[in-house]
Amino acid sequence: MPTISKTRTNTWKVRIRIKGHRPLTRTFPTRKSAVQWGAVTEGRIRSGERIREPHTFRTLIDHYQQNVAPKYRDQKARCSQLEWWAEALHSSTYLENIEPHQIAQAKARIAETRSPSTVNHYLSTLSHAFQTAKDLCWTDHNPTAQIKKVPEPQGRTRFLSRPEIRQLLQATSASPDHQIHFIVQLALLTGMRQGEIMSITLETIHHDPPSAYLPTTKNGQPRTVPLTPAAYKAALALEPHQRFPRRAWDRVVEAAQLLDFRFHDLRHTAASYLAMGGASTMEVATILGHKTLGMTYRYSHFSEGHSRELLTALAEGIEI
């Protein structure tokens, strides 16, 4: 019969000793869960079932950080998030003892200081770690499966009007840092992300036909971006292996008097004008390098003025 004792940390330790089998020891937060596990496990052993070796949360984290995280571009973020979970859930806890309510409480703590999308990233990393444990047959359950993700607000829809584009390009042309002009041009003409633009070198520019090869992108897939003559000229003018000129960018935004505007909004702008020019959602997704169409729907909204033109044409067509 299992022996159950209370520890100094107010948890409950279960010991199962059966002749001919290795001793098993587990710790639980409540006496009820300790008694239940002891009775069930002893019955399984006596029926001849082989009980898997218990693994702690720390063991899983170490395995994930060494063997799984390196396969992803956000390796550092995943490792950092798991270290946070290690503290919140106690890394010495056995995987089988981690309950959904503990994760829910930790999730509430994250939500106090982080955005909904960040909270969901933390949950996704933890869930993937537990799925890894299941694949390794270290556990049968994934307690994050019962935790709902936090609703995220709709993505930003800020994009530049044509007068604002002219203001911005005038400001970049007048900037002492000439690189910011070429960087902004490329963002507007291709919809590339900031990191993608900064990764361009002479070796990644193809000349016939003009294009930029991006070996590493946000979605993990390389892609080739066609370059118009103006974009090709801007790409050739870039200084390779430089950092993004943050100070110059802040100054040109201020000089252009753009309110609530971020560099990534240049990508919104390119996508919006592609859509307004008649590009299909699939075509916009291909140019932007999206794996799914979900993100593209957010980017390819129409301006109010263009929507009005479409509705005017509709009214004329049906003669109302």
N, C-alpha and C positions, 0 to 999 in steps of 0.2 A: 504494500500500500504506500502511495506517495507520502512523503513527510513535507509539511508546510510550516514555514517559520517566517516571522516578521523581521525585516532588516532594520538597521539604524536609520536608513533613509525613508522609512515608512512604506517600503514596497514589500512584496511577498515572494519568497523564494520557494521553489518546488524542487524536491530531489526524488528521483525515481531510481531505485536499486533493485534489479532483478537478476538472479543468478544466470550467468551465461551471456549477459548483455552488458555493454558499457553503461556506466551511470549517466543519467541525464539531469541537467540542472537548468532551470529557467527562472526568470524574475518577472513578476507582474505588478501592475499598479494597484490592483485590488485583490482581496482574498478570494472573491467569487471567481474571478478569471483564473486564478492560480489553481483552485480546486477543480474547476471545469477542465482545464488543460491537463492536469495530473491524472484525472480519472480517464479521460479519453485516450491519452497517450499510453497509459499503462495497458488499457484494453487492446490497443493496436499492437503493442509489443507482444503481449501474450498470445495474440492471434497469429503471430508470425510475420507481421508487417515490418519492413525495414524503415526505421525512422531516419530521416535525413539529418545531416549535421547542421546544427543551428548556425546562422550567420548574423553578425551584428550589422547595424546600420553603417558603422565605420568601415567594415569590410567591404560593403557594397560601394560606398563612396570612393574608397581607394581604388577599387577595381574600375569603376566608371571613369574616374579621373585619368587613370593610366591607359585604359584600353578603349574607351568609347568616346570621351570628349575630344581627343585629338583628331577625330574624323570630321569635326565640325568647325566652321569658321568662328563661331562664338565660343570656342573652347574656354577662354578665360572667364567669360560670364557664367557659363555652366558650372565651372569648378567653384567660383565664388558663391553662386547660389546654393550649391550643395553644402558648402561649409556653413552657410547660414542655417540651412535645415539641420545640419549636424548639431548645432548648438540648440536650436529650438526643440528638436525631438530627442536629444541626448544620443550621441553617437554610439554609446555602449549598449543601447537597446537592441534586442533581437528583432529581426524584421517582422516576425509573426506577432510581436507585441505592439507594433505601431498601429494605432487605431485612427479611423477617420476623424473622430472628434478632436484628437490632438492636432491633426493637420488643419482642421477648420479654425481652431484657436490660433495657430501660428499664422494662418492666412489673414486673420483679422488684424494681427499685429503688423504684418507687412502693409496692409491697406491703410494703416494710419499715416504712413509717411511716403508711400509710393503710389504711382499712378495705376489705374486698372490694368493697363497693358503689361506693366512690370510685374504686378501680382500674378497675372496669367502666365508670364514667362517663368516665374518661380515654380508655379504649379506644374507646368509642362515639363520642366527639367526633372522635378521630383518624380512625376509619373513615368517618364522615360527611364529613370534609374530603376524604378520598381519593375517595369516591364523587362528590363535587362536581367533583373534578379529572377523573374519568372522564366525567362529563356534559359537561364543557367540552372533551373530547378532548385533555386535557393529558397523559394517561397511559392505559395499557391495564390496569394492575393496581392492586389494592388489597392491599397486604401485610398489612393487619390481618385479612384474611379467614382467614388460617391461624393466628391467635392465639386460643386458647381463653380465654373469660372465667373469672374466678375464682368458684368456688362461693360463694354468699352464704348466711349462716345464716338460718334461718327468722325472719320478722319477730316483733317483740314481741307478746305476747298479754296484757299487763297491762291489766286493767280493774277497775273498782271494784265491790265488793259493795254491797248496799243500806245496811248500817251505815256503810261508808266514805263513801258519797255523803252521808249525813246529817252525818257528821263534817266533811266538806269544806264543805258549805253552811253549817254553823254557824260554821266558821272564817271564811268569806268574809263572812258577815253581820256578824261582829264586827270585821272589818278596817276601819281608818280610811280606807282607799282603797275607796270604795263601788263604783268601777268594776269591781274584780276580781270582785265578786259577780255583776254583770250579765254579765260576760264568761264566767264559769264556767257560769252558767245557760244561756246561749246554746249553749255547747259541748256541754253535756249534753242539751239539748232538740232540737238540730238536727244534731249531728255535724259542724258546720263546723270548718274548720281555723282556727288562730290568726290567720293573715294575712287570711283571709276575714272573720272577725268584726271585726278592726280596720279593715277597709275600709268597713264599713257607715256610711252617713250618712243623714240625714233624706231626702235625695233618692233614695236607693236602697231605701227602705222603701215598699212599696205597702200601701195600707190596706184595699182591698176586692177580693178577700179579702187578709188580712194575709200578707205575704211579703217576703223580702229578695232584691233582685236583685244578683247578683255578676258584674260585667262581666269580671273577670279572675280565673281560677282556676288551680290548679296544672297541670291538663291542657290549658290554653289555651282552653278553651271556656267561655263565660258560662253561668250557670245561675240559676234562681230557686228559692229555698228557702222552702217554706210555713212559716208561723209559727203555733204554737198561741197561745192567749191569753197564757200566761205568757211564751213566747218573744217575742211581739210587744211586751209591756210592757218586757221587758229590752232589746230592740233600741232602743226609743224613749228609754230612759234612758241609752244610750251617749253619751259625749262624742265627737263626730266628730274625725277627724284626730289622734288621740292615739296615742302609742306604747304598746306592751304594757307594763303595770306589772310588770316582772320582779321587782323587790324585794318587792312586795306578794304576788305569786304564791308566791315562795319561803317567805315567812313563813306563809301560810295552809296550805301543804303541811306545813310543820313543825308548825304548831299542830294540824292534823288528824291528825298522826302517821302520815302515809302513807309507806310505804317503797317505794323504787324506782319513783317515780311522776313522769311528765312530763306537760306540758300536752297533748301529742298523745294521751296515753292516755285523755283525755276523749272523743276521737273513737272510740277502741276501745270505750269503755264504751257510748256511744250506739249503735254498730253492734251490739254484743253483745246489748244489751237489745231492740233491734229484732228481731234474729233469734230471741231467746228468746220474744218476743211473737208469733211466727208469721210475720214478714215473710219473703218469699222472697229468695233471693240477688239476683235481678234488682231487686226492690224496694229492697233495701238499697243496691245499686250505684247506683240512680237517685238516692236521697236523698243519698248521699255524693258523688255526682258522679264516679264511676269510669267510665272509657271501656271497660275490660274487666272481666271477672268474676274475674280472677286475684287482684287485691288484695282483693276482697270476701270471697273464701273465707277469707283470713287474718283479716279483721275479724269475720266472722260465726260464730266458734266458739261453742260452748255451754259454759256453766259445768257443773261436775261434778254439781251438785245438779239442774240441769234435765235433764241427760242421764239421771240416775237416774230421774227422774219419767217420762221418755219410755219408758225400758226397763221400768219397772214397769207402765205402761199396755200395753206390748207383751205382757208376760207374762200380764197379765190377759186380754188380747184373745185370745190363743191357748190360754189355760187350761192352762198347764203348771205 
